[in-house]
Amino acid sequence: MEKPISINAVDRVEILTLQDNFIDITAMDGNDMVSRAFPFRDGELKNSVLAEHGFSALVTVTTQGTARTMLFDFGFSTEGAAFNAAALGVDMGQVEAVALSHGHTDHLGGFEKLAGMIGKRDIEFTVHPKVFHTPRYLKLSEDVQFFFPAFTREIIEEAGLRVVETKDPRLLLDGAVLFLGEIPRATDFEKGMPVARFIDDDGEEKWDAIEDDTSVVMNLKGKGLVILSGCAHAGIINTIDYARAVTGIDAIHAVMGGFHLSGPAGEAALGRTVDEFKRIDPSFVIPTHCTGRKSIMLIEREMPDRFVLNMSGTKLTFAS
């Protein structure tokens, strides 16, 4: 490994989930770290927040009183994450950078609406080049295939954002956030999505390793890394190990995101993943989106003091 990338230590990391698969406005379990969506507006119980099979989050880092904000992913439907941003009273104009975890519809479907709400031109949109590869699809059998809509550079440029393509780690927000880039597949149990396919430049069908899968990483002063994944198709343990190697920081304060441990293929890696979480010993484990109900329940049961339940509209605050 080359010399570690120096990622600035920050005093506070706030992650506001604009879209996740779950919502419960009666939870009443807020604390200094967890803030749930508030169902009241204008003195009445009428402020809805939507849950969908997708993910989108605002990440705000604060150092010496100065806050910087980026948007990570866009959710599934054209309207869902944008609806939630409005319901939560979010000022999308504060966004200074944008990044995408990978090129699947449940993470980019709401792109145009959210980009419009940002309302700025020439903001950098950092992506892995593979997000633009098409066609990509899920092959359940020879007769059953589901294609992902194409996502193009032109779509991004028409929305006024500036595409930055990289396979390598890249610092965002003047060094306060790290876009992790392409994650090496090193573990023997994180196998990827077996039904994922793409057509290569020679017209041949190939298994899609989803090389564009990535995460963003923050360095919370005195406490360690905060890692936020989209789906962790590269494997959440591979992701953590790579984040540690790239930054030279071993301590993990929080690992959050979709861990893609749902369904037979994902659940096959569940036991080993939980064992590795225990070895790594993060202060908090926050499974979201595609982790799967069975897997979330096991993580909660095995790591009750570390587990945090996420929802649409939840803001998590990690302070140094």
Secondary structure, 3 states (H helix, E strand, C coil): CCCCCCCCEECEEEEEEEECCCCCCCCCCCCCCEECCCCEECCEECCCCCCCCCCEEEEEEEECCEEEEEEECCCCCCCHHHHHHHHCCCCHHHEEEEECCCCCHHHHCCHHHHHHHHCCCCCEEEECHHHHCCCEEEECCCCCEEECCCCCHHHHHHCCCEEEECCCCEEEHHHCEEECCCCCCCCCCCCCCCCEEEECCCCCEEECCCCCCCEEEEEECCCEEEEEECCCCCCHHHHHHHHHHHHCCCCEEEEEEECCCCHHHHHCCHHHHHHHHHHHCCCEEEEEHHHCHHHHHHHHHHCCCCECCCCCCCEEEEEC
